[in-house]
Amino acid sequence: MEQRTCLECGETVKGRIDKKFCSDYCRNSYNNKVNKDSKNLIRNINNRLRKNYKILSELNHSGKTKVTRTKLYDRGFDFQLFTSIYTTKARKTYFYVYDEGYLALENDFFLLIKRDS
């Protein structure tokens, strides 16, 4: 019988013939290393989306508010990150970060809205 070694730590693996790791800890460590780059990308994007959401929800207490572009920029809002787009029949385009949205108005103003759940 062939002796198998753990892909993570090199210890002898006991058990089923298709088992690759000696423990759950080694399996998790190995998979975390393999998926590190893609997980970091997703984590970073989610953190930036979370920041955008927090900024919109803090500025929009009433459910419908007008703010300036400067106010959003000063708080660190990233206009490149949003979760969805909604275009009305009147061709107005709303950008949403989950249920918090914004619409570009004239003179660098934005209308902040909260989508009904």
N, C-alpha and C positions, 0 to 999 in steps of 0.2 A: 504494500500500500504506500502510495506517495505521500510524503509529509508536506503539508501546505503551511505557508507562513502568512501572517497578517500583512496586508498591503500597507498599513500605516506604521506599525511598530516592529514588525519582523518576528514577533512571537509565534510559536506554533499554534495553529488553528485546530481546534477539536470540534467535532460535531458533523453536521451534514457535509456531504461531498462538495456541494456548491458554495459553501460558506467561505467568505473572503477575509473576514475580520475576526479578531479574537474577542471583541466586545462591542457594545453599542457606542461606547466612548470613541474607540478607534474608527468605527464606521462613520460617526458624525464628524470627527476631526478630518478624516480623509475627504469626505464630500464637501465640507466647508472650504477646504483648500482648493479643491477642483473648481468649485463654483464661485470663488472669491470675487473675480472680476465682474461677473454679471450681477452678483448680489450687491456689490458696491455701487454700480451704476443705478440699479433700481432703488437702493436705499437713498442715494443722493437726490434722485429725481423726486422721490416721495417726500423727502425732507423739504425740498424747495416748494413742492405743491402745498405741503402743510403750512409753510410760512406764508405763501400767497393767500391761502384760505384764512389764516389767522388775521392777516392785514385787512382783508375784505370784511370779515365779520366784525372786527373791532371798529372799523370806520362806519359800518352800516347798522346802526342800532335800531332804526325804525323800519327796516325792510326796504326802504327806498331813499337814497341819499345822493347828493351831488358832491363830488370832490375834485380837486385839481390833480393833474398828472404829477406835479411836483410833490404833493402830499403822499401819493403812492410811491414814487421813486425814493423819497426821503426815508420811508419805512422799509425800503429794500424790496419792493414789489418787482417781480420778473414778468414782463408782458409776454415773454416767449412761452411760458408754461401755463397751460389751462387743460381742463379735462374734456370739455365739449364746446361746440359752437351751435348757436341757434340763430337762424335768419328768418325774420318775419316776412309777411307778404309785402310790407312796405320797404323791403330790402334793408332793414336795420339788422346789423349783426351783433349779437350778444355773445360774449365769451364767458364761460363758466368754469369755476373751480369747484367742482361738486355742485352744491346748491347755491353758492354765492356767485353772482354774475356782475358783469360790467358792460356798459355800452359807451363807446366814444362819442362825445358831443362836440360842439364847436368850442373854439378858444381853449383847447387843452383841458376841458372838463370831462368828467366821466360820471355817468349815472350808475350807482351801485344798486343792485336789486337782489332780493332773496327769492329763489324759486319756491313756489308752494309745494309742500311735500305730498 
